[in-house]
Every structure is written in structure tokens, then in C-alpha cells.
Amino acid sequence: MNSKTFPRALLPLLLVLAGCTMEPHYQRPAMPVDAKYDQATPVDNVADLPWQNFFTDATLRNLIELSLNNNRDLRVAALNVEEARQGVTVQRAALMPSINATAGQTSAHEPANLYNTKTTGAVTYHELNAGLAVTSWELDFFGRLQSLSDQAQETYLSSAATERATRISLISEVATAWLTLSSDNDLLHLAQHTAQSQQESYRLTKISYDGGASSDQDLAQAESTVRAAQADVASYTRQVRQDVDALRLLVGTDLPAALLSHATLDANWQFPPTPAGLPSDLLTRRPDIMAAEHTLKAANANIGAARAAFFPSITLTASGGSTSSSLGSLLGGGTGAWSFMPSINLPIFDGGKNEANLNIAHIEKRIEIADYEKAIQTAFKEVNDALAGQDTWQDQLTALQQEVGANQRDYDYSELRFKQGVDNYLNVLVAQRSLYSSQQSLISAHLGQLSQKITLYKALGGGWKA
């Protein structure tokens, strides 16, 4: 199948975006989060943008540049492309005759009376020869060698497309890893802020308990809240360190020294929005689909080579040159020599080997067809999933922002009522826990929304022109 057979009727379901999305601007805890929206101008297709134009954060762009220069997986993919390119040269060379220049000398000594016919003295012979030779040139009447050359060419193109897919995936993984580190760093700061606040609350509760104004239960609940926050600090500290290690592996070299000081979602993140009405055959430009297509073509060429094995193969071997007993007369008249040895190989009985090879080639083609169809289905699924989050993430963020605001007000009111002696401190602790939980959810949702935009950029084959 090819790109012309794509179901364009799926276009409205899979690739229509409902207008421009808006980016929330997350602020640090203890107050409601106001939303700021991305006012970037829509482009015809974000997949046409080089990654340098899609990712505007300076630190992230620096990390991506480092990864493209140092990542080992990308380096291996590039070497695989070079290896496949050399394989094309090898297969194309088989279509041409191999011409070798030869030169040699033969010396022989015969003793006296060797044949016992008459008395002769010892004799020494010298023979010099020089020439050109064509060694085993196969005439490709039935296309076997051309099919093998086509297979090598398609394998090379598949490797090149795979290298581009690896590059796009690496860019996406580095960006996602940086956002994950930023999110966990924000969660760590939130946990540290909360632990400090709750430690102060515990201190006040302890003073109140010592004065007889608070119960044992109040003190135990205050301590429980402190310990939970301290456990979160330890957990997020460990997670941040693991995020740094994961990012270092992707980048393939040492990270900038001041990396953590820039790791926060509290930044002006702006990604170009995707317009509605993208054509469905846009996905045919995804490198992974291109790689699957070239692999399918290589399998088809392999069938041609397997089929040609049933026909005769004709091979030519020829040589021409000069032979003489002395170097001075090597190029003189009467010293020319040549040979011409055509041969034909007609398969008669091979125990079914050629037929089995042909059957294997057909099976491999069917496998590659299934892989190609799966690549297309996967591409539609990834784009559809990314588009499904286009509006839902924004709705979730808006709801969480409002929840943080409501919990902040509840916490302020509970603390005020406690100070006025209206309520006990339990209500303050409950409100504080609710605020902390909603702030954590907001940071995680912000990470999800930004990651979804990167996923959509990758799913559309973003950066393929670069």
C-alpha cells in the first residue's frame, strides 16, 4: 500500500484541532495560580518547524544541541547509515566487470639427462607475462544482481529514515526529560516549603500542648503532617537526582553546572499551536513510516533476486596480454596471448533450495507489509492520542487552578478561625493537606500538558526538514 490509499475520510476525526491552545503560567505555592495564555501565531504545520524554532527555552535548546552531538544511540544510527551506504557500493560493483592487471615471472630448471633420450646439459627456462584479466563477470540477463542492488539501496534509505526517526525521538526524549526534571524540582521546592510551614505549625501546636490548650491528638496529627512532608522531600530529592542521571544519559556528556537553577515549569513556555485541517497524508512524512516503506521495497527486491535464481547464470572470464622469455621482447611482435572462457550454470536439481528461498522472500514481504501497515496505524493512534489531550489538558489545568485557589482560601479561613478560637487546629491541618495535594496535582498536570505538545510535535514528524 502507499500514501495514496490513506483513508482521507479519517481526516476530520484524527487531525482536526479545535483552535489554538493556551498555556497556563504556574506560580509557586501559597496563593492561587493565575493563568497566562500562549499568544503565539499559528503556523501551517508545526511539523515543518525545525526544532530550534519549536523549542524556545535557551537551556532546553542547549541540552538538545549537546545530545545531537554526543548521544550514543544517535551515533550508532548514523554509523548504520554509513554502513548501509557502503553496502550499496558493494552491490553496484557486482554489476560491473572486475578488471585486474597481472604481471609475473616463471623460472624453471631441468637437470641433465632428464628424459634419458640423449645426453643434454642442464637447462634453465625463464618466462615473463603481463596482461589484463576480467574475472568472473556475471551477465545479469535475469536481473538477479540488479535486484540485489535495489535491495541494498532500499536498505540504505530505510537506515537513513531510521536515523532521522532516532533524531526526532531523541529531541522529544530530551525535552520530556527536561520537563520531568523541572516538574520534580518544583515538587521538591513545594515539599520543602510545605515541610517548613508544617514544622512551624507543629512547633506552635507543641507550645499549645505544653500549655494545656491542645490535646494529644492535635499534637500527633501535627507531627504526622510534618513527617509526611519530610518523607516527600526525601522522595523528590531522590527523584530529581535520578532525573539528572537520565538526562545525562540522553545528552551523552556532562550537563551544565547551573542546570538545576533553571529547572522549573514556572517559565514562559510557548509552543506554536497546531491549526485545524491538516491532511491525513502528512503522516507519510514520518521517518518511521518512510523506513517501513523502504524496508518493504527491499523485501520486494529480494523476491526478484530469489526468482532469478531459477534461471541460468552466465559468467565470462577473459584475459589478454603478452608472454615472452625475456623482458626486452615482452611487448614485441608475436608475444600476444589471450583467453576467453564463458560458462553457463543451469540449475537442474538443488533439493528445493531455490524454491524455499523464493518462499522465504515472499513470506518476508508479507511480514514487511504487516509492519508497514502497523507503522501507519501506530502513527494515526499517536496523533489521535496527542490531539485528544489538546483541549482536555487545558480543561484539567483550569479546574486544578480553581481548586488550588479554593483550597488556599479554605486554608486561610481555617487558620483565621483557629487564631480567633472558633475551631481547633485539626481543621487547619486538613485544609493545609488539601492545599498541598492540589498544588502537587497542578504541577503534574502542567507537566502533562507540556509533554502532550511535545508528543504531538513528534507524532507529526516534527523537525523532519531540519
N, C-alpha and C positions, 0 to 999 in steps of 0.2 A: 504494500500500500504506500501511498505517497501523500504529500501535503494537500493535493487537490481533492483527496477523498475525505478530508476532515469534515465532520458534521457541523456546518456553519449554523445550523438551527440551534446549536447549543450556545451560540454567542450571547444571547440575552441572559442565559442562566449562569454562565461561567465567567464572563469577562466584563460585565457592566458594573461600573462603580457609581454609587449614589453620591455624586458631587465630591466636594473637597472635604477632607477630614481636618480636624482641629487638634492641636497639640496642647495638653494641659501643662502648666508650669508648676511643678511640685515644690512646695516650700517646707522648711524644716518644721518639726512638731511644735505643739503647744498653741497653735492657732489654726483657724480654718484655712483651707487651701483655696486660693483664688485661681481660676482657670485663665490661662493666656493661650491664644489660638494662633496656629500657624497660618500666616497670610501669604505663603509662597504662591507664586503664579503657576498655574497648571502647565504641564508640558504635554506634547503629543503622546509621548510614551516614555515612562521612566526608564524602561529597559534600554533606550537609546543613549541614556546619560552615562558617561564614564563614571567610575566610582568616585573620582576626585570631586565631581560635581554633585553627587548624591550625598556623600558624607562630608559635612561642612565643619565638624568638630576638629580642631587642629591636632589634639592629642590622638584621636582615633585615626586620622589620616596618616600621622606619623607611624602609628603601630601597623597599619595596613601596608605602608611602604616597606617597613622593616620585614614584615612577613613575606612579602612578594620577593624580597631579595635573599631571604635566609631560610624559609620553611623547607624542610627536607622532603616532605611529600610532593611539593610542587617541583622541587629539583629532580626527583625521580621521574615524575611525569614528563618533564622536559627532556630528560635523557631517553625515556622510552620513545618519544617522538623522533629524536635524532637516530636512535637505533632502527626504527621503522623506516626512516628516510634512506638509511644506508641499505636496508633490505630491498627497497625499490631499485636502487642502483644495481644490486647484485642480480635481481631477476631480469632487469632490462638488458644487462650484459649478456644473458643467455641467448638473446635473440640475434646477437652479432657473432660473426666468426672470431675465433681466438687465433691470432697470428703471432707466431713466435719466430725469432731469429735464432739460428743454430750455427755453431762452429765447433769443429772438433778435429782431433788428430788420432789416427790409429797406427801403432807401430807393432811389428811382429818380427820375431827372429826364428829362423829354421836352422837346425843343426845340419852338419854334413851327413850325406848318405841317409837322408830321412826316409826315402822311399825304396832304397836298395835296388834301384834300376841302373844307376851308373854313379860313378864317383863324382860327387859335386862338393863344392865348398859350402861353408855356412853362408846363409843369405839373411839379410835384414830388410824388411819392407816398411815403407812409410806411406800413409795415405792421409791427405788433408781434405776436409769437406766443409762447405759453408752453404747456407740456404735459408729459405723461409718455409714455414710449415703452418698449415691450417689443421688444427687438431679437433676432431670430433665436433664438427659444426652440424647441428640438427636443423634440417629444413622444416619449418613449422607450418606444414601444409594443413594440419587439422586444428591449429590454434591452441595446442597444449601450453606452449611457452608463453603465448600472449595472455592466456587465461591466468597463468601463474603471475605474470607481470601485473595484470589488472588486480589480482587478489592482493599483491604486495602494495599496490598503490592505494587501494581502499583501506587496507590495514593502517597504512601511514596516515591517511586522512582521518580515520577513526581515532588514532592515537593523538593527533593534533586537536581534534574536538574534545577528547577526554582531558587533555591538558588544559584547555580553556574552561571546561566544566570544573576541573580541580581548582583553577584560579578563582572562579566565581564563588565556589563553595568556601575556599579559604578566606576570601574577603568577607563573606557573610559570617563565617565562624569567628573571625577576629572581632568583627563589630558586635556580634552577640555576646562573645566572651567579655568584651569591654563593658557592655551594658550590664551584664550579670555582675561583674566586679563592682561597678558603680552602684548597682542596687544593693548588693550585700554590704558595701561600705556605708551607704545611707542607713541600712538597717542596723549596722553596728553602732553608728552615731546615735540613732534613735534609742537603741537599747542602753547605751551609756548614759544618755540624757535621762531616760526613764529610771535607770538604776540610781542615779544621783538624786533624782526627785523623790523616789520611794525610800531611799536611805534617810533623807531628811524627814519624811513622813514617819518613818519608824522611830527616829530619834525623838520626835515630838510625842509620839504615842508612848514611848518608854518613859518620858518625863511625866506625861499624864498618868501613866500606870503607877509610877513611883509615888505620885501624889494622891493616888486612890481614886482618880477621876475616870480611869479606863479599866476595863476588865481584862482578865487573862485571854479571853477570846479575841479582843481587839488587838492585843499585843501579838498574839500568834498569827492573826491574819495579816497584820502589817509586816511581820517578819517573812511570812510566806511570799508576799508580793515582792519583797526585796530579793529573796533568794531566786525566785523565778527570773527576775530581770538580770541578776548576776549570771545565771546559767545561760541566758540569751546572749549576753556579752561574750562569754567564753565560746559559745557556739558560732556566733557571727565572726569572731576573731579568727577561729579556725577556718571558716568558710572563705573569708577574704584571702587568707594565705593560700588556700587551695585554688582559688580563682586566679591569683597571681601566677601560681605554678602552671595552671592550664594555659593561661595567656602566654607565658614564656615559651611553652612547648610549641604553640601555634606560630609565634613570632620567630622562633628559632635562634634567638640571640638574647643578650641581656636587655632588660627593659629600662626605660628612662628612670633616673633616680627619683624624680619627684612625681612618679606615676600616681600614687595614692592621693596626693593633694588635688589632683584633677578628676578623680574618680567619683562622680556624683551624677545622679539623674536630675539634680537641681541646676539645670543648664538650659540654654536656649536651643533645644533640639528642634531642627527643622528639616523635614524630608519632603522632597517635591511630591505633591499629591498626584494620583493617577486619574486621568479623565475617564469618562464613560465611553463605550463604543469601540473598544479595542478589537481588532479582527481576531478570530479564533486561530488562523494560521500563523499568528505571531509566535506561537509556541514552537513552530518548526525551526525557529532560530535558536532554540535552546541547545547548547552544545551537547548535552547528554542524548537528545533525540538525534542530532546530527551524527554523533558517534555510533548510535544504534543503527542508523540508516546505512552508514558506510560499512559497518560490520556485516549487515545483511547483503550488501552488494559484494563484499569479499566472499561470502559464502556462496553466492550465485556464481561468481567467477570460478570458485573451486569446483563447482559442478562441471563447468566447461572443461577444466583440466582433467577431471576424472573420466568424463565421457571420451575425451581424445585418447585416453589410454587404450581404448578398444581398437584404434586404428593403427596402421603401420607407422613406424617411425623411420625416417630416412636420415642417415648420418654420412657426412662427407669428411674424408681425411685426405689431405693432399700436401705435397711438399715439392719444392723446386730449388735447385742450387747448382753447385759446381763441385766436382771431385777431381783431385789431382794428387800425384805423388810428391809434388814439390810446391812450395808456396809461390814461387815465381810464375808458374804456369797455371795457378789455380783459376784465374779469370781468363785464361786463353781459350782459343777455339777448340772445340771437341771435348770440353770438360763438363758440359752441361748435363745435369741429371734431374729427373722428375719422377714423381709417383702420384697416382690418383686412385684412391680406394673408397668408392661408395659402398655403403652397406644398408640393408633394409632389415628391419626387425618386425616380423608379423606375429602378433600374439595368437596362438592357437589354443593352448590349454595352460591355464595358470591356477587351476584348482578353485576358481571362483573369486580370486583376489580382486580383479578389476571390477567385477560386478559388486562385490562387497564395498569396495572403496566408493563406487558411484552411489550405492545406497546410503553409505555414511554421509556423503556430501549432501544428498537430498534431505536426510534427517537433520543435519546441521543447519541447513537453510530453514527448515520448519522451526527449529529452535530459535534461530535469529529472528524469524518473523514474529514468533510469540514474544520475544524480548523487545522487539521494536514496538509492537502493539502495547506491551506493558509500559514501556517508556512514555508513550503518548498518554495512556490512561493515568499514569502517575503524575505527569505534567498537569493535566486537567485537574486532578484531585488536589495537587499542591496549590494551584492558582485559586481553585474554588474555596479551599480552606482559608487561604490568606484573605480572600475577598469577604468571606463570611465574618472575619474579625474586624473588617474595616469600620463598621458602624457599632458593632456590639461592644468593642473595647471602649469606644468613646462614651457609650451609654453607661457602662460599668464604672468608668472613671468619674463621670458626673455624679452618679449615685454615691460612690465612695467619698467624693469630696464633700457632698452634703452630709454624709454620715459622720465624717470627721468633724465637721462644723457643729453638728448636733451633739456629738459626744463631748466636744470641747465646752459647749455651753452647759451641758449636764454636769461636767466636772467642776466648772466654775461655780455653778449654783450649789452643788453639793458641798464644796469647800466653804462657801459663804455661809450656808446653813449650819455647818459644823462649828464654824467660828462664832456664830451667834447662839450656839447652844440648842438649836432646833432639832438637829439629827445627830446620831452618833457617827463615829469615824468609819464605820463599815460602808456606809453609802459613798463616802469619798473614795475608798479603796475600789469599790465596784465600778464607779464612774471612771477612775483612773485606769483600771484594767481595760475597760471598753474602749477608751480613747487610744490606749496603746495598741490594742488589737486592730482597730480601724486604721490607724496610721501605718501599721505593717501591711495591711491589705492594700492600702493606696499605693505604697511603694511597689509592691509586687505587681499590681495591675498596670502601673505606669511602665514597668519593665515589659510586661506582656504586650502592651500597645506598641511600644517602640520596636520590639523584636518582631512583631507581626509585619510592620512596614518593611523591615529588612528581609523578612521571609518572602514577601510579595515581590520585592525587587529581584531577589534571587530566582523565584519561581518563574518570573517573566524573562529570565535570561539576562538580567541586568549587567551592564558593563561589557556586553559581548563585542561591541565595536572596538572598545579600547583593547 
